[in-house]
Amino acid sequence: MSLFNQAGIVNRHEHADDEPDFTAMIDMTFILLAFFIVTSTMEVGSTLVLPPARSGVGLAEKATIISIYFDGESPEIFLSDGREGGPATMTEVTNYVAEGVAQQKARVLIKADRETPSGFVEDVARAAGRAEGVQGFFVAVKDYSM
């Protein structure tokens, strides 16, 4: 097939495209995606209501609880489930956990603010672990920004 037909006009369809051009379709997809992202409203997560457990006992009844509060400057340790019994030192943490183990509370629950440095929580866990008879550690993080 030649480039010119019998009338001397250039044949424009000499090479047929094997693949359709998707450029416009891809552009439209991104435009629609941007439109839906900008115009959509995010739902605030609904509060999750959990039913009470039918069997088992909560950890707090069988655990020695240590609370760590972080005010932005330095974390403070409290030897209770709240701000009572502190601020305490690492030696007091070890003694407190040893007393808990003597009262059959061999598990340690450490509650900390979200912003508390993880290294400080590890130091508290090490201090608690120095007490004889500790069976396990649990760490809970409280996020006050919600």
N, C-alpha and C positions, 0 to 999 in steps of 0.2 A: 504494500500500500504506500502510495507516495504522499508527500507532504501537501501537494496541491491536487484538487479534483479537476475534472475536465474543463470547468469554467474558469480555472485559474485562481480559485478561492482557496485559502489555507484551510485545511481540515483541522479543526480544533479538537476533535475527539480522537486523536491518534492513539493516546495511551489511556486506557480505561483504569480508573482507580479500583484497586482490589479491596481497599478498606475505606469505610465511610469516615468523614472528618467529625470527630467527637469534641472538638475544641469548644464549640458554642454550647454543647450540652454540659460539659464540665464547668464552664464559666457560669452557666445558669444554676448548676447544683451548688456551687460555692456562694452565689448570691442568695439563693433560697436559704442555705444554711445560716449565713450571716443574718438574714432577716428574722428567722425563727429564734436565733439566740438573742437578738436584741429585743424582740417584742414579747418573748415569753416571760412569765413570772414564775419564780421559784417558790414552791410551797415550803413553808417552814415545817420541819419534821414534826409529826404528831408525837405527843408524849406516849411513851410505851408503858402500858400498865401490865405488870407481870402478876400472875396469880401467886398466892403463897404456896410454898412447897408442901406437898402432902406427906412427905416422909423426910427424915433427916433432921439434923439440928444445925442451926446457923453457926458459922465459924466464930463469931464474936463471943459465943458462950464458952468455947473451949480454947480461946486464944488470948495471949497477952497482947494488948493493943498499945501501939506507940504512934503518936501523931506528930507530924512535922509540918510546921507552918513557915511560909517564906514571905516576908514582908518587902522583899526587893533588895534588902541589904544583906541580911544573914539569916539562915534558917534557924528555927528554934524547935527544940524537941520537948514534947509533953508526954508524960507517962500515963496517959489515959486516952479515952475516946473523946477528945475535945481539948480545951485549953487549960484543964486542971492538971496539977502535978508537974509544974515546970516553970520556966525552962530548965532542962536537965542537961547534965554532962554525959559523955560517953561511958564513964565509969558507973554513973547512976543507971544508965540504960542496962548495963550488964547485971547489976544488982537487982533491978526491977524484973528483968526476965528470969533470973534465978529464982526469985520469989514466986513468979508465975508458974514456973516449972514445978516448984514444991506444992503448988495448989492445983496440980493436974492440968495446967494450961501450957502444954509443951510446944504449942505452935505460936508463932509470932506474926501478928498482922501489923504491917507498917503502913499508915495512911499519910500521904504527903500531898501538898499542893502541886498543881501542874508545873509551876515554874521552879520548883525545888531542883537544884542541880542533882543529876543522877549520882554523881560521885559522893555527895553527902548522904544520900539514901544508902549507898553501898557501905559507907563508913558506919552508919547506924546499924545496918544488918551485921556487919563484922563484930561490932560491939555486943550486939544481942547474941551472936553466935558463940561468944566466949563463955556464955553460961552453959553449964553441963546439962544435958538432957533435952536440948531443943530438937524437935522433930521436923520442923519445916518453917519456911518463911513465905508469907504472902504479902504482896505490895498492892495497895490501892491508891489510885490517883484521883484527886478531886479537882474538877475544872470549874472555877467560880465565874468564868466568863459567860456561861449560859444563863 
